[in-house]
Amino acid sequence: MAFTDFPAQQQGVALLQRSLERGRLAHAYLFTGDDLQELEGMARTLAKTLNCQNPRRIGGAAVDCCDVCSRCLRVNDGNFPDLFFVRPESKLRLLKIGQFTRREDSPPIVMNDFIHMKPYEGGRKVGVIVEADRMNENACNSFLKTLEEPPANSVIILLTTQPQQILDTIQSRCLRLNLGGTGGRKFAPEHVAWLADFTALLAAPKAGLLARYRVLGQLLARLAAMKESLTETLTARSPLQRYADAEPKLQEKWEDELTAAIEAEYRRQRADLLLTLQWWLRDVWLRKLGAEPELVAFPDLTPTAETVCARLSPAEALENLRVIEQTQLLLRTNVNEPLALEVGLLKLRL
Ligand SMILES: [Zn+2]
């Protein structure tokens, strides 16, 4: 199959072809949709296009495959050395760490080694992860470095029909292409509104430490307001309000439950809020890599992202993404919240 054989996926195909034409293909994609076989077909077609001996070209750049040359035929037969698939195995249908990094129980080729080997046929190597939502956390961690910085002559494609099951660290390293199925990621509108103000502060002309503490102050104020509001809502729902004459023991139990519920809800909302910041920092990084603008998470916040992008190197932009992820991880433990946020914000390169 060539790209012309996916009429239902015109939008996604057009986007890929534009990237090919401009020589701006990303190093990692997440193809999402309803039909895993179709996603595999798209991945295979991209692999063929990158390696085809007689491709259809626009302005010198290959934008579709011929589907009949020796390389295209070998891709179709599953017999092309520069294309490699990993799939869930075993009864549990999991993608395991041994499929990514070499271990005792590994198959003959593992993904990390494959990506780092030179292309056999001189074209581009393509590594495909089928049902990437089935990667367990160890597998994800063992693959993250490769996903972040694969060699220049390789492309990694993750396929999934369950994008919401994929860890954020993995998702944020890939360009997502929706090929059918539900649309992109949804963020709470109130968090996005906050993000607009917050990133405007981040993008303001560089000023010293004081400005950074102003940013921190804004974040802490927002979190405090969030906690107050959810405390009010959950307290109103608690039986404590309705049964003021209940036994003291019961009242005590309800109080404990309420405290726990408030804490859990606060942590959830805080993580969601910081996730919007994480995805905006990812937008900055994507811009640095020259990704197509329609693939960013917050197109409305383009000006601020561009301002910050212009001040950073690609390595710094990626480091920012890691910093915010580490801050999120740290906050999941019982760490002192203001301190963790302060350290995280001070580490950001802006
Ligand atoms: Zn061909």
Residues whose N, C-alpha, C, O or C-beta is under 5 A from the ligand:
A	BS01	ZN	C52 Q53 N54 C65 C66 D67 V68 C69 C72
